[in-house]
Amino acid sequence: MGRYAWFIGGVAAWFLGAGMQQVLFAWLLVGELHQDSQWVGTAQMCQTLPALLFLLLGGLIADRLDRRRLLVVLHALAAVAAGEQGGRCKDASASASAKLLSAQVVPL
């Protein structure tokens, strides 16, 4: 398999996880925490704002460091955070506020 196929596979896996997180976050907010559905957009905006705020800083860091190593480290950290979020949501004894907090900690 060529390098481009690995790249496309990695990007597809990343966006699949990001899309699943957006859907599960809305379900968690409305279905589990019994909040009004009108708050879903506001909550997702608050989840996206850090990415917008740190976009320029991330570009500066990416220009100065080895991009491949940086991507490997950041994707590994994102995988650990997503696994932690899944573990908290899977745990039946976790409170609703802990589920919501863990969902907001992992911005994709």
The first five atom37 places (N, CA, C, CB, O) and aatype in JSON, in Angstrom:
{
  "aatype": [12, 7, 1, 18, 0, 17, 13, 9, 7, 7, 19, 0, 0, 17, 13, 10, 7, 0, 7, 12, 5, 5, 19, 10, 13, 0, 17, 10, 10, 19, 7, 6, 10, 8, 5, 3, 15, 5, 17, 19, 7, 16, 0, 5, 12, 4, 5, 16, 10, 14, 0, 10, 10, 13, 10, 10, 10, 7, 7, 10, 9, 0, 3, 1, 10, 3, 1, 1, 1, 10, 10, 19, 19, 10, 8, 0, 10, 0, 0, 19, 0, 0, 7, 6, 5, 7, 7, 1, 4, 11, 3, 0, 15, 0, 15, 0, 15, 0, 11, 10, 10, 15, 0, 5, 19, 19, 14, 10],
  "atom_mask": [
    [1, 1, 1, 1, 1],
    [1, 1, 1, 0, 1],
    [1, 1, 1, 1, 1],
    [1, 1, 1, 1, 1],
    [1, 1, 1, 1, 1],
    [1, 1, 1, 1, 1],
    [1, 1, 1, 1, 1],
    [1, 1, 1, 1, 1],
    [1, 1, 1, 0, 1],
    [1, 1, 1, 0, 1],
    [1, 1, 1, 1, 1],
    [1, 1, 1, 1, 1],
    [1, 1, 1, 1, 1],
    [1, 1, 1, 1, 1],
    [1, 1, 1, 1, 1],
    [1, 1, 1, 1, 1],
    [1, 1, 1, 0, 1],
    [1, 1, 1, 1, 1],
    [1, 1, 1, 0, 1],
    [1, 1, 1, 1, 1],
    [1, 1, 1, 1, 1],
    [1, 1, 1, 1, 1],
    [1, 1, 1, 1, 1],
    [1, 1, 1, 1, 1],
    [1, 1, 1, 1, 1],
    [1, 1, 1, 1, 1],
    [1, 1, 1, 1, 1],
    [1, 1, 1, 1, 1],
    [1, 1, 1, 1, 1],
    [1, 1, 1, 1, 1],
    [1, 1, 1, 0, 1],
    [1, 1, 1, 1, 1],
    [1, 1, 1, 1, 1],
    [1, 1, 1, 1, 1],
    [1, 1, 1, 1, 1],
    [1, 1, 1, 1, 1],
    [1, 1, 1, 1, 1],
    [1, 1, 1, 1, 1],
    [1, 1, 1, 1, 1],
    [1, 1, 1, 1, 1],
    [1, 1, 1, 0, 1],
    [1, 1, 1, 1, 1],
    [1, 1, 1, 1, 1],
    [1, 1, 1, 1, 1],
    [1, 1, 1, 1, 1],
    [1, 1, 1, 1, 1],
    [1, 1, 1, 1, 1],
    [1, 1, 1, 1, 1],
    [1, 1, 1, 1, 1],
    [1, 1, 1, 1, 1],
    [1, 1, 1, 1, 1],
    [1, 1, 1, 1, 1],
    [1, 1, 1, 1, 1],
    [1, 1, 1, 1, 1],
    [1, 1, 1, 1, 1],
    [1, 1, 1, 1, 1],
    [1, 1, 1, 1, 1],
    [1, 1, 1, 0, 1],
    [1, 1, 1, 0, 1],
    [1, 1, 1, 1, 1],
    [1, 1, 1, 1, 1],
    [1, 1, 1, 1, 1],
    [1, 1, 1, 1, 1],
    [1, 1, 1, 1, 1],
    [1, 1, 1, 1, 1],
    [1, 1, 1, 1, 1],
    [1, 1, 1, 1, 1],
    [1, 1, 1, 1, 1],
    [1, 1, 1, 1, 1],
    [1, 1, 1, 1, 1],
    [1, 1, 1, 1, 1],
    [1, 1, 1, 1, 1],
    [1, 1, 1, 1, 1],
    [1, 1, 1, 1, 1],
    [1, 1, 1, 1, 1],
    [1, 1, 1, 1, 1],
    [1, 1, 1, 1, 1],
    [1, 1, 1, 1, 1],
    [1, 1, 1, 1, 1],
    [1, 1, 1, 1, 1],
    [1, 1, 1, 1, 1],
    [1, 1, 1, 1, 1],
    [1, 1, 1, 0, 1],
    [1, 1, 1, 1, 1],
    [1, 1, 1, 1, 1],
    [1, 1, 1, 0, 1],
    [1, 1, 1, 0, 1],
    [1, 1, 1, 1, 1],
    [1, 1, 1, 1, 1],
    [1, 1, 1, 1, 1],
    [1, 1, 1, 1, 1],
    [1, 1, 1, 1, 1],
    [1, 1, 1, 1, 1],
    [1, 1, 1, 1, 1],
    [1, 1, 1, 1, 1],
    [1, 1, 1, 1, 1],
    [1, 1, 1, 1, 1],
    [1, 1, 1, 1, 1],
    [1, 1, 1, 1, 1],
    [1, 1, 1, 1, 1],
    [1, 1, 1, 1, 1],
    [1, 1, 1, 1, 1],
    [1, 1, 1, 1, 1],
    [1, 1, 1, 1, 1],
    [1, 1, 1, 1, 1],
    [1, 1, 1, 1, 1],
    [1, 1, 1, 1, 1],
    [1, 1, 1, 1, 1]
  ],
  "atom_positions": [
    [[0.84, -1.17, 0.0], [0.0, 0.0, 0.0], [0.89, 1.24, 0.0], [-0.95, 0.0, 1.21], [1.87, 1.32, 0.74]],
    [[0.53, 2.21, -0.83], [1.35, 3.41, -0.94], [1.12, 4.39, 0.21], [0.0, 0.0, 0.0], [0.2, 4.23, 1.02]],
    [[1.96, 5.4, 0.25], [1.86, 6.4, 1.31], [0.56, 7.18, 1.23], [3.04, 7.36, 1.23], [-0.02, 7.53, 2.26]],
    [[0.1, 7.45, 0.01], [-1.13, 8.22, -0.14], [-2.33, 7.43, 0.4], [-1.36, 8.59, -1.61], [-3.23, 8.01, 1.0]],
    [[-2.34, 6.12, 0.18], [-3.43, 5.29, 0.7], [-3.44, 5.29, 2.22], [-3.31, 3.85, 0.17], [-4.5, 5.33, 2.84]],
    [[-2.26, 5.24, 2.84], [-2.17, 5.32, 4.29], [-2.68, 6.68, 4.79], [-0.73, 5.09, 4.76], [-3.37, 6.76, 5.8]],
    [[-2.32, 7.73, 4.07], [-2.76, 9.07, 4.44], [-4.29, 9.17, 4.37], [-2.12, 10.12, 3.52], [-4.92, 9.65, 5.31]],
    [[-4.88, 8.72, 3.27], [-6.33, 8.78, 3.11], [-7.02, 7.92, 4.16], [-6.73, 8.33, 1.69], [-8.06, 8.32, 4.69]],
    [[-6.47, 6.75, 4.45], [-7.05, 5.9, 5.48], [-7.02, 6.55, 6.85], [0.0, 0.0, 0.0], [-7.98, 6.46, 7.61]],
    [[-5.9, 7.22, 7.16], [-5.8, 7.92, 8.44], [-6.77, 9.08, 8.54], [0.0, 0.0, 0.0], [-7.39, 9.29, 9.58]],
    [[-6.89, 9.85, 7.47], [-7.82, 10.98, 7.47], [-9.27, 10.48, 7.59], [-7.65, 11.83, 6.18], [-10.07, 11.06, 8.32]],
    [[-9.59, 9.41, 6.88], [-10.94, 8.85, 6.96], [-11.26, 8.36, 8.36], [-11.11, 7.7, 5.95], [-12.35, 8.6, 8.87]],
    [[-10.31, 7.69, 9.0], [-10.53, 7.2, 10.36], [-10.69, 8.36, 11.33], [-9.36, 6.3, 10.8], [-11.52, 8.31, 12.24]],
    [[-9.91, 9.41, 11.13], [-9.99, 10.58, 12.01], [-11.37, 11.24, 11.9], [-8.88, 11.6, 11.66], [-11.99, 11.55, 12.91]],
    [[-11.84, 11.45, 10.66], [-13.12, 12.12, 10.49], [-14.3, 11.22, 10.88], [-13.28, 12.58, 9.06], [-15.34, 11.72, 11.29]],
    [[-14.14, 9.92, 10.76], [-15.17, 9.01, 11.23], [-15.34, 9.15, 12.74], [-14.83, 7.55, 10.85], [-16.46, 9.24, 13.25]],
    [[-14.22, 9.18, 13.45], [-14.28, 9.36, 14.9], [-14.83, 10.72, 15.29], [0.0, 0.0, 0.0], [-15.6, 10.83, 16.24]],
    [[-14.45, 11.75, 14.56], [-14.94, 13.1, 14.86], [-16.45, 13.18, 14.62], [-14.21, 14.15, 14.0], [-17.17, 13.79, 15.41]],
    [[-16.93, 12.57, 13.55], [-18.36, 12.58, 13.28], [-19.14, 11.81, 14.32], [0.0, 0.0, 0.0], [-20.22, 12.23, 14.75]],
    [[-18.59, 10.66, 14.74], [-19.26, 9.88, 15.77], [-19.32, 10.65, 17.08], [-18.55, 8.54, 15.99], [-20.31, 10.57, 17.8]],
    [[-18.27, 11.4, 17.38], [-18.27, 12.17, 18.62], [-19.33, 13.25, 18.59], [-16.89, 12.78, 18.87], [-19.98, 13.5, 19.6]],
    [[-19.51, 13.9, 17.46], [-20.54, 14.94, 17.37], [-21.93, 14.35, 17.57], [-20.45, 15.66, 16.01], [-22.76, 14.93, 18.27]],
    [[-22.19, 13.21, 16.97], [-23.5, 12.56, 17.12], [-23.7, 12.09, 18.56], [-23.64, 11.37, 16.15], [-24.76, 12.31, 19.14]],
    [[-22.69, 11.45, 19.13], [-22.82, 10.95, 20.5], [-22.91, 12.08, 21.51], [-21.65, 10.06, 20.84], [-23.56, 11.92, 22.54]],
    [[-22.27, 13.2, 21.23], [-22.35, 14.34, 22.15], [-23.78, 14.87, 22.19], [-21.37, 15.45, 21.72], [-24.29, 15.18, 23.27]],
    [[-24.42, 14.98, 21.03], [-25.81, 15.44, 20.99], [-26.72, 14.44, 21.71], [-26.28, 15.63, 19.52], [-27.62, 14.84, 22.45]],
    [[-26.5, 13.14, 21.49], [-27.29, 12.12, 22.18], [-27.09, 12.19, 23.68], [-26.91, 10.74, 21.66], [-28.04, 12.06, 24.45]],
    [[-25.84, 12.4, 24.11], [-25.55, 12.48, 25.53], [-26.26, 13.67, 26.15], [-24.04, 12.59, 25.77], [-26.82, 13.57, 27.24]],
    [[-26.25, 14.79, 25.47], [-26.86, 16.01, 26.0], [-28.37, 15.88, 26.08], [-26.48, 17.2, 25.13], [-28.97, 16.21, 27.11]],
    [[-29.0, 15.41, 25.02], [-30.47, 15.37, 24.97], [-31.01, 14.07, 25.55], [-30.96, 15.53, 23.53], [-31.94, 14.08, 26.36]],
    [[-30.43, 12.94, 25.15], [-30.97, 11.65, 25.55], [-30.65, 11.25, 26.98], [0.0, 0.0, 0.0], [-31.51, 10.71, 27.68]],
    [[-29.44, 11.51, 27.41], [-29.01, 11.07, 28.74], [-29.15, 12.14, 29.81], [-27.59, 10.6, 28.68], [-29.57, 11.85, 30.93]],
    [[-28.8, 13.38, 29.47], [-28.86, 14.45, 30.46], [-30.2, 15.19, 30.45], [-27.74, 15.44, 30.22], [-30.44, 16.06, 31.28]],
    [[-31.07, 14.84, 29.5], [-32.42, 15.39, 29.39], [-32.43, 16.91, 29.31], [-33.25, 14.94, 30.57], [-33.24, 17.57, 29.96]],
    [[-31.53, 17.46, 28.51], [-31.51, 18.9, 28.25], [-32.37, 19.2, 27.03], [-30.06, 19.41, 28.05], [-32.66, 18.31, 26.24]],
    [[-32.76, 20.46, 26.88], [-33.52, 20.86, 25.69], [-32.67, 20.71, 24.45], [-34.03, 22.31, 25.82], [-31.46, 20.94, 24.49]],
    [[-33.3, 20.32, 23.36], [-32.56, 20.11, 22.12], [-31.99, 21.41, 21.57], [-33.45, 19.46, 21.08], [-31.06, 21.38, 20.76]],
    [[-32.53, 22.55, 21.98], [-32.0, 23.82, 21.5], [-30.6, 24.12, 22.04], [-32.94, 24.95, 21.89], [-29.91, 24.99, 21.51]],
    [[-30.18, 23.41, 23.06], [-28.84, 23.63, 23.63], [-27.76, 22.85, 22.9], [-28.84, 23.24, 25.08], [-26.58, 23.09, 23.16]],
    [[-28.12, 21.95, 22.01], [-27.13, 21.14, 21.31], [-26.2, 22.02, 20.49], [-27.82, 20.1, 20.41], [-24.98, 21.84, 20.54]],
    [[-26.75, 22.95, 19.73], [-25.92, 23.85, 18.91], [-24.99, 24.7, 19.75], [0.0, 0.0, 0.0], [-23.83, 24.9, 19.4]],
    [[-25.5, 25.21, 20.87], [-24.67, 26.03, 21.76], [-23.54, 25.2, 22.36], [-25.53, 26.65, 22.87], [-22.4, 25.66, 22.44]],
    [[-23.86, 23.99, 22.78], [-22.85, 23.13, 23.39], [-21.8, 22.73, 22.35], [-23.5, 21.87, 23.99], [-20.61, 22.68, 22.68]],
    [[-22.21, 22.44, 21.12], [-21.24, 22.09, 20.08], [-20.4, 23.29, 19.69], [-21.95, 21.52, 18.86], [-19.22, 23.13, 19.34]],
    [[-20.97, 24.5, 19.73], [-20.18, 25.7, 19.47], [-19.1, 25.86, 20.54], [-21.09, 26.95, 19.43], [-17.95, 26.18, 20.23]],
    [[-19.47, 25.63, 21.8], [-18.49, 25.73, 22.88], [-17.41, 24.66, 22.76], [-19.18, 25.62, 24.25], [-16.28, 24.85, 23.2]],
    [[-17.76, 23.53, 22.16], [-16.79, 22.46, 21.95], [-15.83, 22.81, 20.81], [-17.51, 21.13, 21.65], [-14.69, 22.36, 20.8]],
    [[-16.28, 23.62, 19.85], [-15.48, 23.96, 18.68], [-14.64, 25.21, 18.88], [-16.38, 24.13, 17.49], [-13.62, 25.37, 18.21]],
    [[-15.03, 26.1, 19.77], [-14.32, 27.37, 19.97], [-12.83, 27.21, 20.28], [-14.96, 28.13, 21.06], [-12.03, 27.98, 19.74]],
    [[-12.42, 26.27, 21.13], [-10.98, 26.14, 21.38], [-10.18, 25.85, 20.11], [-10.72, 25.04, 22.4], [-9.07, 26.34, 19.95]],
    [[-10.74, 25.06, 19.21], [-10.04, 24.77, 17.95], [-9.85, 26.05, 17.14], [-10.82, 23.73, 17.12], [-8.79, 26.26, 16.56]],
    [[-10.86, 26.89, 17.11], [-10.74, 28.16, 16.39], [-9.74, 29.09, 17.05], [-12.1, 28.84, 16.3], [-8.98, 29.78, 16.37]],
    [[-9.74, 29.12, 18.37], [-8.85, 30.02, 19.1], [-7.38, 29.61, 18.98], [-9.25, 30.08, 20.56], [-6.5, 30.46, 18.92]],
    [[-7.13, 28.31, 18.94], [-5.76, 27.83, 18.91], [-5.26, 27.51, 17.5], [-5.63, 26.61, 19.77], [-4.18, 26.93, 17.34]],
    [[-6.02, 27.86, 16.49], [-5.66, 27.57, 15.11], [-4.34, 28.25, 14.71], [-6.77, 28.01, 14.17], [-3.46, 27.6, 14.14]],
    [[-4.2, 29.51, 15.01], [-2.98, 30.22, 14.64], [-1.77, 29.73, 15.44], [-3.16, 31.73, 14.86], [-0.68, 29.6, 14.89]],
    [[-1.97, 29.46, 16.71], [-0.87, 28.93, 17.53], [-0.44, 27.56, 17.02], [-1.3, 28.84, 19.02], [0.76, 27.26, 16.97]],
    [[-1.41, 26.72, 16.63], [-1.08, 25.41, 16.07], [-0.31, 25.52, 14.78], [0.0, 0.0, 0.0], [0.6, 24.74, 14.53]],
    [[-0.67, 26.49, 13.94], [0.06, 26.71, 12.69], [1.5, 27.14, 12.95], [0.0, 0.0, 0.0], [2.42, 26.69, 12.26]],
    [[1.69, 27.99, 13.93], [3.04, 28.43, 14.29], [3.89, 27.26, 14.76], [2.98, 29.51, 15.37], [5.05, 27.11, 14.37]],
    [[3.3, 26.42, 15.61], [4.04, 25.26, 16.12], [4.33, 24.27, 14.99], [3.23, 24.56, 17.23], [5.43, 23.72, 14.92]],
    [[3.35, 24.06, 14.11], [3.55, 23.12, 13.0], [4.63, 23.59, 12.04], [2.25, 22.91, 12.24], [5.32, 22.77, 11.43]],
    [[4.79, 24.9, 11.88], [5.83, 25.42, 11.0], [7.22, 25.26, 11.6], [5.57, 26.87, 10.7], [8.2, 25.2, 10.85]],
    [[7.33, 25.19, 12.9], [8.63, 25.16, 13.56], [9.1, 23.76, 13.95], [8.6, 26.03, 14.77], [10.3, 23.56, 14.18]],
    [[8.19, 22.8, 14.04], [8.55, 21.45, 14.48], [8.4, 20.46, 13.33], [7.68, 21.02, 15.67], [7.83, 20.77, 12.29]],
    [[8.92, 19.26, 13.54], [8.78, 18.19, 12.56], [7.32, 17.79, 12.48], [9.67, 16.96, 12.94], [6.75, 17.31, 13.47]],
    [[6.7, 17.98, 11.33], [5.25, 17.78, 11.19], [4.83, 16.34, 11.41], [4.8, 18.23, 9.82], [3.8, 16.07, 12.02]],
    [[5.63, 15.41, 10.91], [5.25, 14.0, 11.04], [5.23, 13.59, 12.51], [6.22, 13.09, 10.25], [4.28, 12.96, 12.97]],
    [[6.27, 13.92, 13.23], [6.33, 13.57, 14.65], [5.22, 14.27, 15.44], [7.72, 13.94, 15.24], [4.62, 13.68, 16.33]],
    [[4.95, 15.52, 15.1], [3.9, 16.27, 15.77], [2.53, 15.62, 15.55], [3.88, 17.72, 15.27], [1.75, 15.49, 16.49]],
    [[2.24, 15.2, 14.31], [0.97, 14.54, 14.02], [0.84, 13.21, 14.76], [0.82, 14.32, 12.53], [-0.23, 12.89, 15.27]],
    [[1.91, 12.44, 14.81], [1.86, 11.16, 15.51], [1.56, 11.38, 16.99], [3.2, 10.39, 15.35], [0.72, 10.68, 17.57]],
    [[2.23, 12.34, 17.6], [2.02, 12.61, 19.04], [0.6, 13.12, 19.29], [3.04, 13.63, 19.55], [-0.06, 12.65, 20.21]],
    [[0.14, 14.07, 18.49], [-1.19, 14.63, 18.7], [-2.3, 13.61, 18.46], [-1.39, 15.83, 17.8], [-3.29, 13.6, 19.19]],
    [[-2.15, 12.77, 17.46], [-3.17, 11.75, 17.21], [-3.16, 10.7, 18.31], [-2.94, 11.08, 15.84], [-4.22, 10.18, 18.68]],
    [[-2.0, 10.37, 18.84], [-1.94, 9.41, 19.95], [-2.61, 10.0, 21.19], [-0.47, 9.04, 20.27], [-3.35, 9.3, 21.89]],
    [[-2.37, 11.27, 21.46], [-3.04, 11.92, 22.6], [-4.55, 11.98, 22.4], [-2.49, 13.35, 22.81], [-5.3, 11.78, 23.35]],
    [[-4.99, 12.25, 21.18], [-6.42, 12.29, 20.91], [-7.04, 10.91, 21.08], [-6.69, 12.81, 19.48], [-8.17, 10.8, 21.57]],
    [[-6.33, 9.86, 20.69], [-6.84, 8.5, 20.86], [-6.96, 8.14, 22.34], [-5.93, 7.49, 20.14], [-7.94, 7.5, 22.75]],
    [[-5.98, 8.54, 23.13], [-6.04, 8.28, 24.57], [-7.23, 9.03, 25.19], [-4.72, 8.7, 25.26], [-7.97, 8.47, 26.0]],
    [[-7.4, 10.28, 24.81], [-8.51, 11.07, 25.35], [-9.85, 10.49, 24.93], [-8.4, 12.52, 24.9], [-10.78, 10.44, 25.74]],
    [[-9.98, 10.06, 23.68], [-11.23, 9.46, 23.22], [-11.51, 8.14, 23.94], [-11.19, 9.22, 21.7], [-12.66, 7.86, 24.28]],
    [[-10.47, 7.34, 24.17], [-10.65, 6.11, 24.92], [-11.08, 6.36, 26.36], [0.0, 0.0, 0.0], [-11.9, 5.63, 26.91]],
    [[-10.52, 7.4, 26.95], [-10.91, 7.77, 28.31], [-12.36, 8.22, 28.34], [-9.99, 8.87, 28.85], [-13.1, 7.89, 29.26]],
    [[-12.76, 8.97, 27.33], [-14.15, 9.42, 27.26], [-15.09, 8.24, 27.11], [-14.34, 10.4, 26.08], [-16.13, 8.17, 27.77]],
    [[-14.74, 7.31, 26.26], [-15.56, 6.12, 26.08], [-15.65, 5.29, 27.36], [0.0, 0.0, 0.0], [-16.7, 4.74, 27.68]],
    [[-14.54, 5.21, 28.07], [-14.55, 4.47, 29.33], [-15.44, 5.1, 30.37], [0.0, 0.0, 0.0], [-16.12, 4.4, 31.13]],
    [[-15.45, 6.42, 30.42], [-16.32, 7.11, 31.38], [-17.79, 6.95, 31.02], [-15.97, 8.59, 31.46], [-18.63, 6.76, 31.9]],
    [[-18.1, 7.02, 29.74], [-19.5, 6.89, 29.32], [-19.98, 5.45, 29.46], [-19.67, 7.37, 27.88], [-21.16, 5.22, 29.67]],
    [[-19.07, 4.5, 29.34], [-19.44, 3.09, 29.45], [-19.71, 2.71, 30.91], [-18.32, 2.2, 28.87], [-20.55, 1.85, 31.19]],
    [[-19.0, 3.36, 31.82], [-19.14, 3.05, 33.23], [-20.53, 3.46, 33.71], [-18.05, 3.77, 34.06], [-20.89, 4.63, 33.67]],
    [[-21.3, 2.49, 34.16], [-22.68, 2.76, 34.57], [-22.76, 3.61, 35.83], [-23.42, 1.45, 34.8], [-23.77, 4.27, 36.07]],
    [[-21.7, 3.61, 36.63], [-21.75, 4.36, 37.88], [-21.33, 5.82, 37.71], [-20.88, 3.7, 38.91], [-21.39, 6.59, 38.67]],
    [[-20.89, 6.2, 36.52], [-20.47, 7.59, 36.3], [-21.68, 8.5, 36.33], [-19.72, 7.74, 34.95], [-22.74, 8.18, 35.78]],
    [[-21.51, 9.63, 36.96], [-22.61, 10.58, 37.05], [-22.8, 11.29, 35.72], [-22.36, 11.61, 38.17], [-21.91, 11.27, 34.86]],
    [[-23.93, 11.91, 35.54], [-24.22, 12.63, 34.3], [-23.26, 13.79, 34.09], [-25.67, 13.14, 34.31], [-22.86, 14.07, 32.96]],
    [[-22.88, 14.47, 35.17], [-21.96, 15.6, 35.02], [-20.57, 15.11, 34.62], [-21.89, 16.41, 36.33], [-19.87, 15.8, 33.88]],
    [[-20.15, 13.94, 35.09], [-18.85, 13.4, 34.69], [-18.87, 13.03, 33.22], [-18.48, 12.19, 35.54], [-17.87, 13.21, 32.52]],
    [[-20.0, 12.49, 32.73], [-20.12, 12.16, 31.32], [-20.04, 13.42, 30.46], [-21.44, 11.42, 31.06], [-19.36, 13.44, 29.43]],
    [[-20.74, 14.46, 30.88], [-20.73, 15.7, 30.11], [-19.35, 16.33, 30.12], [-21.77, 16.69, 30.66], [-18.87, 16.83, 29.1]],
    [[-18.7, 16.31, 31.28], [-17.35, 16.88, 31.39], [-16.39, 16.13, 30.49], [-16.85, 16.85, 32.84], [-15.58, 16.76, 29.81]],
    [[-16.44, 14.8, 30.47], [-15.52, 14.04, 29.64], [-15.83, 14.25, 28.17], [-15.59, 12.56, 29.99], [-14.92, 14.17, 27.35]],
    [[-17.08, 14.51, 27.82], [-17.42, 14.77, 26.42], [-16.88, 16.12, 25.97], [-18.94, 14.71, 26.21], [-16.55, 16.28, 24.8]],
    [[-16.79, 17.08, 26.87], [-16.32, 18.41, 26.49], [-14.8, 18.51, 26.52], [-16.92, 19.45, 27.4], [-14.23, 19.43, 25.94]],
    [[-14.14, 17.58, 27.2], [-12.69, 17.64, 27.29], [-12.02, 17.23, 25.99], [-12.21, 16.77, 28.42], [-10.87, 17.61, 25.75]],
    [[-12.7, 16.47, 25.15], [-12.1, 15.9, 23.96], [-12.58, 16.64, 22.71], [-12.41, 14.4, 23.86], [-13.44, 16.12, 22.01]],
    [[-12.06, 17.81, 22.42], [-12.46, 18.47, 21.2], [-11.73, 17.88, 20.01], [-12.22, 19.95, 21.29], [-10.51, 17.77, 20.06]],
    [[-12.45, 17.49, 18.9], [-11.82, 16.93, 17.73], [-11.73, 17.94, 16.65], [-12.54, 15.74, 17.24], [-11.22, 17.64, 15.57]]
  ]
}
